[in-house]
Amino acid sequence: MAVKDRILVLGPTGAIGRHIVWASLKAGNPTFILVRDTPASVNKPRLVTAANPETREELIQSFQNSGVTLIQGDLNDHESLVKAIKQVDVVICSFGRLLIEDQVKIVAAIKEAGNVKRFFPSEFGLDVDRHDATEPVREVFEEKAKIRRVIEAEGIPYTYLCCHAFTGYFLRNLAQIDITVPPRDKVFIQGDGNVKGAYITEADVGVFTIQAANDPNALNKAVHIRLPNNYLSLNDIISLWEKKIGKTLEKIYVPEEQVLKQIKGQ
């Protein structure tokens, strides 16, 4: 049996990173995570916290008990980052929004280490080279696109993982604001509710990411995860929820023009 590549996950305790770690272990890849002595203080969205109630310490202990190798290091400590990267074959980053641009530090460390077979930057959403987003999301996509260009300019082997919408984030509350559970009385629907999107569980994102990491055909490509049965509109999703609870919700449709004004704070 061929020896599996050693995989390093950066951002291993986040909403996506934890699932990548578990999927890597299950696939039989030697799995490493980079941990800081003092974790950064980041306020996670309530939906993320609701879906992942365990503490960082509890999760890291579970990783250790399952055979994950912990490497002490810091994104802002170039030497420790290079040292960590030299121990592995594949680097997968699952940083959140605030650290997207800081991935240039990872690219620099990978370049210096000179041994990495593949780098997965923090993408896990729409293809940032193919979108028509409005602000403030457009800014995030532009930041991710800039990281792609840096990776390509430095000649780093890569895979861009595009998995579209997370069920735990977008469906846990039926896309309602300020709640963490699905509504049981009324629901606000942006637009006409008929636009379909591709949904995927965070756990499946982890599985497909590791499959791509172990697949030579995914080298230097943008890999899209679009499961046919998971193409659903918000109206479709609400209908499924209504059947589950045996109740019809009051539906309040918010016109697209009004949604755009709300986004712009008008």
Solvent accessible surface area in square Angstrom, and as a share of the most:
residue,aa,sasa,rsa
1,M,230,1.03
2,A,88,0.69
3,V,142,0.81
4,K,76,0.32
5,D,32,0.17
6,R,92,0.33
7,I,0,0.00
8,L,0,0.00
9,V,0,0.00
10,L,1,0.01
11,G,22,0.21
12,P,7,0.05
13,T,25,0.14
14,G,21,0.20
15,A,27,0.21
16,I,17,0.08
17,G,0,0.00
18,R,11,0.04
19,H,44,0.20
20,I,0,0.00
21,V,0,0.00
22,W,91,0.32
23,A,11,0.09
24,S,0,0.00
25,L,42,0.21
26,K,181,0.77
27,A,38,0.29
28,G,47,0.46
29,N,3,0.02
30,P,57,0.36
31,T,5,0.03
32,F,27,0.11
33,I,0,0.00
34,L,20,0.10
35,V,9,0.05
36,R,94,0.34
37,D,127,0.66
38,T,96,0.56
39,P,55,0.34
40,A,56,0.44
41,S,118,0.76
42,V,86,0.49
43,N,149,0.76
44,K,92,0.39
45,P,67,0.42
46,R,148,0.54
47,L,22,0.11
48,V,19,0.11
49,T,72,0.42
50,A,37,0.29
51,A,42,0.32
52,N,21,0.11
53,P,110,0.69
54,E,64,0.29
55,T,69,0.40
56,R,66,0.24
57,E,106,0.48
58,E,97,0.43
59,L,5,0.03
60,I,18,0.09
61,Q,91,0.41
62,S,44,0.28
63,F,0,0.00
64,Q,87,0.39
65,N,113,0.58
66,S,60,0.39
67,G,55,0.53
68,V,9,0.05
69,T,61,0.35
70,L,48,0.24
71,I,17,0.09
72,Q,108,0.48
73,G,10,0.10
74,D,34,0.18
75,L,19,0.09
76,N,106,0.54
77,D,65,0.34
78,H,82,0.36
79,E,140,0.63
80,S,21,0.14
81,L,1,0.00
82,V,10,0.06
83,K,139,0.59
84,A,0,0.00
85,I,0,0.00
86,K,113,0.48
87,Q,66,0.29
88,V,0,0.00
89,D,18,0.10
90,V,1,0.01
91,V,0,0.00
92,I,0,0.00
93,C,0,0.00
94,S,14,0.09
95,F,29,0.12
96,G,48,0.46
97,R,106,0.39
98,L,142,0.71
99,L,65,0.32
100,I,3,0.01
101,E,93,0.41
102,D,42,0.22
103,Q,0,0.00
104,V,66,0.38
105,K,72,0.31
106,I,0,0.00
107,V,3,0.02
108,A,50,0.38
109,A,0,0.00
110,I,4,0.02
111,K,105,0.45
112,E,106,0.48
113,A,16,0.12
114,G,65,0.63
115,N,54,0.28
116,V,14,0.08
117,K,113,0.48
118,R,16,0.06
119,F,0,0.00
120,F,1,0.00
121,P,2,0.01
122,S,6,0.04
123,E,8,0.03
124,F,12,0.05
125,G,15,0.14
126,L,77,0.39
127,D,8,0.04
128,V,6,0.04
129,D,68,0.35
130,R,168,0.61
131,H,57,0.26
132,D,136,0.70
133,A,19,0.14
134,T,55,0.32
135,E,83,0.37
136,P,86,0.54
137,V,71,0.41
138,R,83,0.30
139,E,81,0.37
140,V,27,0.15
141,F,18,0.07
142,E,80,0.36
143,E,15,0.07
144,K,25,0.11
145,A,18,0.14
146,K,126,0.54
147,I,5,0.03
148,R,5,0.02
149,R,105,0.38
150,V,51,0.29
151,I,0,0.00
152,E,67,0.30
153,A,90,0.70
154,E,66,0.30
155,G,61,0.58
156,I,11,0.05
157,P,37,0.24
158,Y,35,0.13
159,T,0,0.00
160,Y,6,0.02
161,L,1,0.00
162,C,0,0.00
163,C,1,0.00
164,H,30,0.14
165,A,20,0.16
166,F,35,0.15
167,T,32,0.19
168,G,17,0.16
169,Y,84,0.32
170,F,92,0.38
171,L,34,0.17
172,R,91,0.33
173,N,5,0.03
174,L,6,0.03
175,A,54,0.42
176,Q,17,0.07
177,I,141,0.72
178,D,114,0.59
179,I,61,0.31
180,T,29,0.17
181,V,96,0.55
182,P,37,0.23
183,P,15,0.09
184,R,142,0.52
185,D,88,0.46
186,K,89,0.38
187,V,0,0.00
188,F,95,0.40
189,I,0,0.00
190,Q,114,0.51
191,G,22,0.22
192,D,82,0.42
193,G,6,0.05
194,N,91,0.47
195,V,128,0.73
196,K,121,0.51
197,G,24,0.23
198,A,8,0.06
199,Y,31,0.12
200,I,2,0.01
201,T,57,0.33
202,E,25,0.11
203,A,50,0.39
204,D,53,0.27
205,V,0,0.00
206,G,0,0.00
207,V,63,0.36
208,F,60,0.25
209,T,0,0.00
210,I,3,0.01
211,Q,102,0.45
212,A,7,0.06
213,A,4,0.03
214,N,55,0.28
215,D,53,0.27
216,P,107,0.68
217,N,110,0.56
218,A,7,0.05
219,L,74,0.37
220,N,75,0.38
221,K,110,0.46
222,A,41,0.32
223,V,40,0.23
224,H,49,0.22
225,I,10,0.05
226,R,108,0.39
227,L,54,0.27
228,P,113,0.71
229,N,141,0.72
230,N,42,0.21
231,Y,87,0.33
232,L,43,0.21
233,S,4,0.03
234,L,25,0.13
235,N,37,0.19
236,D,48,0.25
237,I,11,0.05
238,I,0,0.00
239,S,45,0.29
240,L,99,0.49
241,W,37,0.13
242,E,26,0.12
243,K,154,0.65
244,K,159,0.67
245,I,36,0.18
246,G,69,0.66
247,K,102,0.43
248,T,105,0.61
249,L,5,0.03
250,E,103,0.46
251,K,74,0.31
252,I,55,0.28
253,Y,101,0.38
254,V,20,0.12
255,P,73,0.46
256,E,108,0.49
257,E,116,0.52
258,Q,85,0.38
259,V,18,0.10
260,L,68,0.34
261,K,110,0.47
262,Q,104,0.46
263,I,76,0.38
264,K,135,0.57
265,G,68,0.65
266,Q,149,0.66
